[in-house]
Structures are given as C-alpha cells and as structure tokens.
Amino acid sequence: MQTRNIPSEGAQRPTPGAAELPTLPRRGDSADARDAADKREMSVIGADIVITGNIEASVDLHIEGQVIGDVRCATLILGESSSVNGHIYAARVKVSGTVEGAIETRDLAVEATAKVLADITYERLRVANGGVIQGKVTRRVSEAGAEEAARLKLVEKAPAETAERSAVERAMPADSADRMMAE
C-alpha cells in the first residue's frame, strides 16, 4: 500500500525548483533575448471557452474558442476551432477558423481552413488555397504606400501587334510564324 503526503489546510506547498521556472531576460541581456521574451507574451483563449462581450488586449491574442463580441489587440491568431462573431481590430490577423462581422487590419492571412463572412479592410492580404472570403473587401493604402505609388514610373508597353507577334513566334518555328504572318 502506498502512502501519499497530503498537506493539511494552511500548510505551504513546495515551491518549484529553479529548473522548472522560465528564465526571463534581465536588464543587461541582449535585444534578442528581450524580443524573445516579448514574443512569449500572448494570451490564449482555449477551445472550451465561450466569451460573450468585447475583448481588448495589450498583448497578442490566440483564440481557439468562441467570442461573441468585438476583439481589439496587436496581433490576433484564430485557430481552426475558433469562431468570432463581431468586429476585429488588430495590426495583424491570421484566420484559420470562422469570422462573422468585420475585420480591420494592416496584414491579413486567411488560411485554407478559414471561413470569413465579413467586410474586410486591409493593407496586405494573403489567402491560402481553400480559404473562403465572403463580404466587401477594401484595400486601404497607407500614407507610405501612397507616396511610394506616386514615385513609381510606368513602363511603356509594346504595341499590341508586336506583342502578339512575339507570342506567336515563341510558340511556332520561325518559318511557320513567317508564313502565318504573311497570310
């Protein structure tokens, strides 16, 4: 028969050893160490959680559960089992689940498993093969992007006849192309 040590009420539980605690960067650590610590700051809403109401987070957010309300954060990752019914406001959004409502973002990635039934406003968009988008999609140009577009110069296109002939010449042997053009 095995016995277990069960602490009585009010007794202190043992503290984890130093090996079990994550190490956090100190003031003198490199910028890379601080960046790695910043990347760990992500709140997670698990698959078995349903939230009714708005969410506002100062850190990145990963949702696997269901949210009925608006979500506002820096970066939002929606897992395959996630569902958001409301407006999403985030600098970066990656959708693998379902969104119904609206999305306002700078960078949007719609994965193959995603179903987005929303009006979308974005600056950069990537849609994986199989991802579904239904709604109004509007590209917003940032001030930097507008300035860049104003500085671009258009290259003159070749006359249509020349472009047509070169396409034909590439597809056929030279003598065949000459005969066809002569006809």
Backbone as CSV, one residue per row, in Angstrom:
resi,resn,N_x,N_y,N_z,CA_x,CA_y,CA_z,C_x,C_y,C_z
1,MET,0.845,-1.162,0.000,0.000,0.000,0.000,0.891,1.225,0.000
2,GLN,0.575,2.171,-0.902,1.355,3.392,-0.980,0.706,4.479,-0.153
3,THR,1.537,5.299,0.406,1.013,6.449,1.150,1.395,7.715,0.405
4,ARG,0.535,8.710,0.531,0.818,10.000,-0.100,0.872,11.062,0.976
5,ASN,1.769,11.972,0.786,1.825,13.115,1.692,0.872,14.171,1.182
6,ILE,-0.182,14.405,1.883,-1.154,15.431,1.521,-1.021,16.545,2.543
7,PRO,-0.662,17.750,2.065,-0.505,18.832,3.029,-1.842,19.185,3.655
8,SER,-1.807,19.450,4.940,-3.032,19.851,5.619,-3.382,21.272,5.229
9,GLU,-4.619,21.673,5.500,-5.047,23.023,5.156,-4.151,24.021,5.845
10,GLY,-3.773,25.068,5.123,-2.922,26.101,5.682,-1.443,25.785,5.539
11,ALA,-1.101,24.529,5.215,0.304,24.188,5.040,0.792,24.699,3.692
12,GLN,2.032,25.093,3.651,2.590,25.609,2.401,2.929,24.466,1.463
13,ARG,2.653,24.712,0.200,3.005,23.722,-0.808,4.449,23.950,-1.218
14,PRO,5.121,22.918,-1.654,6.523,23.100,-2.063,6.599,24.015,-3.283
15,THR,7.623,24.831,-3.327,7.826,25.725,-4.475,8.593,24.982,-5.545
16,PRO,8.328,25.310,-6.815,9.047,24.614,-7.883,10.529,24.960,-7.837
17,GLY,11.340,24.028,-8.278,12.777,24.260,-8.331,13.126,25.255,-9.421
18,ALA,14.329,25.761,-9.376,14.770,26.762,-10.350,14.713,26.218,-11.771
19,ALA,14.914,24.928,-11.950,14.896,24.341,-13.294,13.500,24.373,-13.899
20,GLU,12.453,24.445,-13.068,11.087,24.428,-13.568,10.574,25.810,-13.970
21,LEU,11.226,26.867,-13.511,10.764,28.220,-13.800,11.358,28.726,-15.100
22,PRO,10.550,29.430,-15.906,11.113,30.008,-17.131,12.057,31.142,-16.766
23,THR,13.101,31.290,-17.541,14.035,32.384,-17.283,13.600,33.592,-18.087
24,LEU,13.568,34.723,-17.445,13.201,35.965,-18.094,14.455,36.792,-18.304
25,PRO,14.540,37.543,-19.395,15.742,38.340,-19.638,15.883,39.456,-18.610
26,ARG,17.108,39.748,-18.263,17.385,40.834,-17.330,17.766,42.083,-18.095
27,ARG,17.851,43.172,-17.400,18.121,44.475,-17.995,19.365,44.459,-18.868
28,GLY,20.405,43.761,-18.499,21.656,43.745,-19.256,21.650,42.772,-20.424
29,ASP,20.604,41.974,-20.579,20.562,40.986,-21.654,20.455,41.653,-23.016
30,SER,20.758,40.902,-24.058,20.735,41.439,-25.413,19.306,41.727,-25.873
31,ALA,19.207,42.509,-26.954,17.900,42.846,-27.521,17.191,41.586,-28.005
32,ASP,17.948,40.602,-28.519,17.342,39.359,-28.991,16.650,38.621,-27.853
33,ALA,17.273,38.613,-26.676,16.670,37.949,-25.518,15.404,38.673,-25.091
34,ARG,15.425,40.000,-25.131,14.230,40.768,-24.769,13.126,40.536,-25.795
35,ASP,13.481,40.494,-27.102,12.487,40.238,-28.143,11.860,38.864,-27.965
36,ALA,12.660,37.873,-27.613,12.136,36.517,-27.394,11.141,36.522,-26.245
37,ALA,11.440,37.275,-25.189,10.513,37.354,-24.058,9.229,38.051,-24.467
38,ASP,9.347,39.098,-25.295,8.151,39.806,-25.760,7.266,38.886,-26.590
39,LYS,7.880,38.015,-27.402,7.110,37.116,-28.255,6.338,36.089,-27.434
40,ARG,6.776,35.810,-26.220,6.076,34.866,-25.364,4.816,35.472,-24.763
41,GLU,4.694,36.792,-24.828,3.548,37.452,-24.216,2.336,37.339,-25.128
42,MET,1.665,36.222,-25.057,0.468,36.000,-25.843,-0.568,35.358,-24.935
43,SER,-1.732,35.937,-24.911,-2.827,35.369,-24.136,-3.578,34.380,-25.009
44,VAL,-4.028,33.298,-24.403,-4.704,32.238,-25.146,-6.106,32.026,-24.578
45,ILE,-7.066,31.965,-25.480,-8.438,31.615,-25.111,-8.669,30.217,-25.668
46,GLY,-8.789,29.257,-24.779,-8.863,27.848,-25.159,-10.132,27.472,-25.891
47,ALA,-10.108,26.288,-26.487,-11.207,25.792,-27.313,-12.502,25.603,-26.535
48,ASP,-12.412,25.375,-25.244,-13.614,25.124,-24.455,-14.182,26.392,-23.814
49,ILE,-13.697,27.565,-24.233,-14.133,28.827,-23.630,-15.026,29.596,-24.601
50,VAL,-16.153,30.112,-24.080,-17.053,30.971,-24.845,-17.107,32.307,-24.119
51,ILE,-16.794,33.383,-24.839,-16.823,34.717,-24.257,-17.907,35.523,-24.955
52,THR,-18.810,36.086,-24.159,-19.833,36.980,-24.682,-19.482,38.371,-24.172
53,GLY,-19.055,39.234,-25.085,-18.612,40.574,-24.712,-17.361,40.931,-25.487
54,ASN,-16.956,42.178,-25.368,-15.791,42.661,-26.110,-14.498,42.317,-25.389
55,ILE,-13.445,42.106,-26.178,-12.118,41.811,-25.640,-11.170,42.894,-26.118
56,GLU,-10.396,43.448,-25.194,-9.351,44.402,-25.544,-8.089,43.943,-24.842
57,ALA,-7.046,43.664,-25.626,-5.800,43.139,-25.067,-4.630,43.998,-25.500
58,SER,-3.702,44.238,-24.573,-2.498,44.984,-24.917,-1.408,44.054,-25.434
59,VAL,-1.612,42.746,-25.307,-0.668,41.754,-25.817,-1.310,41.036,-27.003
60,ASP,-0.536,40.179,-27.653,-1.066,39.384,-28.749,-2.060,38.379,-28.185
61,LEU,-2.979,37.944,-29.046,-4.054,37.078,-28.591,-4.203,35.885,-29.532
62,HIS,-4.326,34.697,-28.953,-4.571,33.470,-29.714,-5.905,32.921,-29.229
63,ILE,-6.851,32.792,-30.152,-8.187,32.307,-29.793,-8.433,30.958,-30.451
64,GLU,-8.802,29.989,-29.655,-9.247,28.682,-30.146,-10.730,28.495,-29.838
65,GLY,-11.261,29.286,-28.932,-12.659,29.173,-28.511,-13.574,30.072,-29.313
66,GLN,-14.666,30.482,-28.674,-15.694,31.275,-29.348,-15.824,32.635,-28.664
67,VAL,-15.888,33.693,-29.481,-16.089,35.044,-28.967,-17.297,35.643,-29.669
68,ILE,-18.238,36.114,-28.872,-19.397,36.826,-29.408,-19.233,38.262,-28.935
69,GLY,-18.612,39.067,-29.780,-18.284,40.440,-29.431,-17.082,40.899,-30.229
70,ASP,-16.651,42.120,-29.989,-15.527,42.694,-30.711,-14.212,42.298,-30.065
71,VAL,-13.161,42.208,-30.889,-11.821,41.871,-30.407,-10.868,42.951,-30.893
72,ARG,-10.083,43.518,-29.959,-9.102,44.551,-30.282,-7.783,44.165,-29.618
73,CYS,-6.717,43.989,-30.448,-5.398,43.631,-29.918,-4.344,43.932,-30.974
74,ALA,-3.072,43.673,-30.648,-1.977,43.929,-31.592,-1.970,42.871,-32.701
75,THR,-1.806,41.630,-32.325,-1.804,40.516,-33.268,-2.846,39.510,-32.814
76,LEU,-3.648,39.032,-33.752,-4.694,38.064,-33.431,-4.491,36.818,-34.274
77,ILE,-4.425,35.683,-33.601,-4.332,34.390,-34.276,-5.595,33.616,-33.931
78,LEU,-6.353,33.264,-34.962,-7.586,32.493,-34.765,-7.329,31.064,-35.229
79,GLY,-7.375,30.123,-34.292,-7.128,28.720,-34.601,-8.279,28.096,-35.375
80,GLU,-8.080,26.861,-35.802,-9.070,26.158,-36.624,-10.412,25.993,-35.931
81,SER,-10.419,25.840,-34.617,-11.685,25.644,-33.905,-12.298,26.959,-33.438
82,SER,-11.687,28.078,-33.778,-12.151,29.382,-33.274,-13.341,29.913,-34.065
83,SER,-14.075,30.803,-33.379,-15.212,31.472,-34.001,-15.334,32.853,-33.363
84,VAL,-15.355,33.895,-34.191,-15.563,35.256,-33.707,-16.760,35.828,-34.444
85,ASN,-17.742,36.283,-33.678,-18.919,36.924,-34.245,-18.896,38.367,-33.747
86,GLY,-18.277,39.246,-34.539,-18.131,40.648,-34.157,-17.072,41.312,-35.011
87,HIS,-16.622,42.463,-34.575,-15.595,43.214,-35.302,-14.227,42.893,-34.732
88,ILE,-13.235,42.793,-35.633,-11.852,42.550,-35.225,-11.030,43.760,-35.647
89,TYR,-10.276,44.317,-34.687,-9.374,45.436,-34.934,-7.995,45.006,-34.446
90,ALA,-7.058,44.764,-35.372,-5.713,44.342,-34.993,-4.751,44.709,-36.114
91,ALA,-3.490,44.922,-35.765,-2.483,45.236,-36.782,-2.237,44.030,-37.680
92,ARG,-2.240,42.834,-37.105,-2.015,41.603,-37.867,-3.054,40.576,-37.444
93,VAL,-3.631,39.902,-38.440,-4.653,38.881,-38.162,-4.351,37.657,-39.023
94,LYS,-4.367,36.488,-38.378,-4.236,35.209,-39.087,-5.478,34.401,-38.738
95,VAL,-6.264,34.063,-39.754,-7.539,33.368,-39.532,-7.439,31.943,-40.059
96,SER,-7.693,30.984,-39.171,-7.815,29.582,-39.564,-9.205,29.058,-39.228
97,GLY,-9.977,29.835,-38.490,-11.320,29.448,-38.066,-12.388,30.240,-38.799
98,THR,-13.432,30.664,-38.067,-14.579,31.355,-38.660,-14.709,32.760,-38.092
99,VAL,-14.966,33.719,-38.968,-15.227,35.104,-38.553,-16.498,35.571,-39.241
100,GLU,-17.407,36.129,-38.456,-18.615,36.767,-38.996,-18.670,38.173,-38.419
101,GLY,-18.681,39.187,-39.291,-18.724,40.573,-38.823,-17.876,41.469,-39.690
102,ALA,-16.743,41.930,-39.156,-15.849,42.812,-39.899,-14.429,42.651,-39.378
103,ILE,-13.457,42.891,-40.260,-12.046,42.851,-39.888,-11.394,44.119,-40.408
104,GLU,-10.712,44.848,-39.525,-9.887,45.996,-39.913,-8.474,45.697,-39.466
105,THR,-7.548,45.598,-40.438,-6.183,45.197,-40.131,-5.211,45.748,-41.159
106,ARG,-3.949,45.710,-40.792,-2.906,46.061,-41.748,-2.543,44.815,-42.550
107,ASP,-2.287,43.697,-41.884,-1.893,42.445,-42.549,-2.899,41.361,-42.211
108,LEU,-3.456,40.739,-43.243,-4.435,39.671,-43.047,-3.987,38.422,-43.780
109,ALA,-3.964,37.301,-43.062,-3.669,35.995,-43.655,-4.881,35.107,-43.438
110,VAL,-5.458,34.640,-44.527,-6.611,33.746,-44.467,-6.104,32.359,-44.857
111,GLU,-6.140,31.451,-43.904,-5.612,30.107,-44.116,-6.628,29.217,-44.830
112,ALA,-6.208,28.037,-45.267,-7.041,27.121,-46.046,-8.292,26.679,-45.296
113,THR,-8.241,26.620,-43.977,-9.380,26.154,-43.179,-10.314,27.290,-42.768
114,ALA,-9.996,28.514,-43.177,-10.748,29.693,-42.722,-12.032,29.909,-43.508
115,LYS,-13.006,30.470,-42.791,-14.269,30.878,-43.402,-14.541,32.285,-42.863
116,VAL,-14.376,33.286,-43.721,-14.522,34.683,-43.322,-15.759,35.249,-44.011
117,LEU,-16.804,35.474,-43.232,-18.042,36.071,-43.721,-18.085,37.473,-43.128
118,ALA,-17.276,38.369,-43.695,-17.069,39.668,-43.056,-16.660,40.710,-44.079
119,ASP,-16.919,41.964,-43.745,-16.379,43.068,-44.518,-14.952,43.279,-44.027
120,ILE,-14.009,43.368,-44.971,-12.589,43.409,-44.629,-11.971,44.704,-45.136
121,THR,-11.194,45.358,-44.283,-10.363,46.489,-44.673,-8.935,46.100,-44.327
122,TYR,-8.019,46.155,-45.304,-6.667,45.648,-45.106,-5.672,46.492,-45.899
123,GLU,-4.377,46.313,-45.602,-3.300,46.870,-46.421,-2.605,45.769,-47.208
124,ARG,-2.348,44.631,-46.551,-1.736,43.477,-47.218,-2.602,42.263,-46.937
125,LEU,-2.792,41.428,-47.982,-3.694,40.286,-47.874,-3.054,39.055,-48.481
126,ARG,-3.210,37.919,-47.781,-2.771,36.625,-48.304,-3.888,35.635,-48.038
127,VAL,-4.327,34.950,-49.092,-5.388,33.952,-48.954,-4.843,32.616,-49.455
128,ALA,-4.851,31.629,-48.593,-4.388,30.292,-48.957,-5.453,29.596,-49.794
129,ASN,-5.017,28.683,-50.649,-5.923,27.914,-51.471,-6.905,27.161,-50.571
130,GLY,-8.190,27.404,-50.749,-9.216,26.760,-49.932,-9.842,27.707,-48.922
131,GLY,-9.176,28.814,-48.616,-9.740,29.802,-47.699,-10.952,30.476,-48.331
132,VAL,-11.988,30.738,-47.533,-13.232,31.313,-48.043,-13.398,32.727,-47.506
133,ILE,-13.679,33.664,-48.411,-13.993,35.041,-48.029,-15.290,35.414,-48.712
134,GLN,-16.235,35.918,-47.930,-17.488,36.407,-48.483,-17.790,37.720,-47.775
135,GLY,-17.868,38.791,-48.548,-18.125,40.108,-47.983,-17.410,41.163,-48.794
136,LYS,-17.514,42.397,-48.366,-16.862,43.508,-49.042,-15.394,43.543,-48.623
137,VAL,-14.497,43.569,-49.601,-13.070,43.585,-49.336,-12.504,44.897,-49.867
138,THR,-11.906,45.692,-48.967,-11.402,47.012,-49.342,-9.936,47.112,-48.961
139,ARG,-9.120,47.509,-49.939,-7.692,47.710,-49.665,-7.484,49.150,-49.250
140,ARG,-6.849,49.327,-48.105,-6.510,50.659,-47.613,-5.035,50.873,-47.898
141,VAL,-4.727,52.019,-48.493,-3.339,52.333,-48.798,-2.809,53.240,-47.697
142,SER,-1.708,52.831,-47.073,-1.104,53.650,-46.034,-0.464,54.874,-46.671
143,GLU,-0.153,55.886,-45.874,0.488,57.088,-46.403,1.807,56.743,-47.075
144,ALA,2.587,55.853,-46.467,3.870,55.449,-47.050,3.642,54.742,-48.386
145,GLY,2.620,53.917,-48.459,2.305,53.221,-49.707,1.843,54.172,-50.794
146,ALA,1.078,55.193,-50.432,0.620,56.184,-51.399,1.787,56.984,-51.941
147,GLU,2.735,57.360,-51.074,3.915,58.091,-51.526,4.748,57.240,-52.461
148,GLU,4.909,55.962,-52.137,5.676,55.041,-52.979,5.022,54.894,-54.349
149,ALA,3.705,54.749,-54.384,2.985,54.605,-55.650,3.122,55.865,-56.496
150,ALA,3.148,57.034,-55.870,3.283,58.288,-56.608,4.660,58.404,-57.262
151,ARG,5.686,57.797,-56.655,7.045,57.867,-57.202,7.302,56.839,-58.295
152,LEU,6.480,55.813,-58.415,6.690,54.778,-59.424,6.444,55.331,-60.820
153,LYS,7.257,54.893,-61.760,7.090,55.301,-63.150,6.589,54.096,-63.929
154,LEU,5.647,54.336,-64.801,5.120,53.254,-65.626,6.056,53.021,-66.801
155,VAL,6.192,51.779,-67.189,6.985,51.408,-68.341,6.040,51.326,-69.524
156,GLU,6.448,51.901,-70.643,5.588,51.863,-71.822,5.463,50.434,-72.317
157,LYS,4.262,50.096,-72.722,4.020,48.769,-73.263,4.338,48.773,-74.752
158,ALA,4.741,47.620,-75.247,4.979,47.460,-76.677,3.636,47.478,-77.389
159,PRO,3.600,47.936,-78.623,2.330,47.910,-79.359,1.758,46.493,-79.371
160,ALA,0.449,46.397,-79.372,-0.229,45.103,-79.280,0.193,44.169,-80.401
161,GLU,0.369,44.707,-81.612,0.744,43.873,-82.752,2.103,43.215,-82.532
162,THR,3.072,43.966,-82.013,4.398,43.422,-81.759,4.344,42.364,-80.670
163,ALA,3.586,42.624,-79.620,3.466,41.657,-78.531,2.802,40.385,-79.019
164,GLU,1.787,40.545,-79.889,1.086,39.391,-80.432,2.036,38.553,-81.278
165,ARG,2.830,39.213,-82.109,3.736,38.501,-82.996,4.801,37.762,-82.193
166,SER,5.343,38.407,-81.159,6.391,37.738,-80.399,5.847,36.510,-79.676
167,ALA,4.591,36.544,-79.244,3.999,35.379,-78.591,3.851,34.244,-79.584
168,VAL,3.451,34.561,-80.805,3.293,33.552,-81.840,4.650,32.980,-82.224
169,GLU,5.654,33.869,-82.343,6.989,33.410,-82.728,7.568,32.447,-81.703
170,ARG,7.290,32.695,-80.423,7.807,31.795,-79.395,7.128,30.425,-79.469
171,ALA,5.891,30.383,-79.918,5.131,29.138,-79.936,5.391,28.298,-81.180
172,MET,5.833,28.924,-82.263,5.997,28.190,-83.519,7.422,28.332,-84.048
173,PRO,7.830,27.414,-84.906,9.120,27.569,-85.576,9.096,28.832,-86.444
174,ALA,10.258,29.381,-86.732,10.367,30.665,-87.443,9.672,30.642,-88.796
175,ASP,9.868,29.604,-89.604,9.256,29.591,-90.935,7.738,29.511,-90.861
176,SER,7.183,28.777,-89.914,5.731,28.693,-89.736,5.157,30.050,-89.341
177,ALA,5.821,30.751,-88.438,5.354,32.058,-87.983,5.396,33.048,-89.144
178,ASP,6.448,33.020,-89.980,6.542,33.927,-91.110,5.408,33.682,-92.104
179,ARG,5.113,32.406,-92.372,4.020,32.078,-93.289,2.682,32.560,-92.757
180,MET,2.452,32.349,-91.460,1.182,32.752,-90.856,1.015,34.261,-90.894
181,MET,2.079,35.009,-90.614,2.000,36.478,-90.615,1.813,37.016,-92.020
182,ALA,2.312,36.300,-93.032,2.177,36.751,-94.415,0.753,36.565,-94.914
183,GLU,0.032,35.643,-94.367,-1.336,35.363,-94.827,-2.292,36.420,-94.458
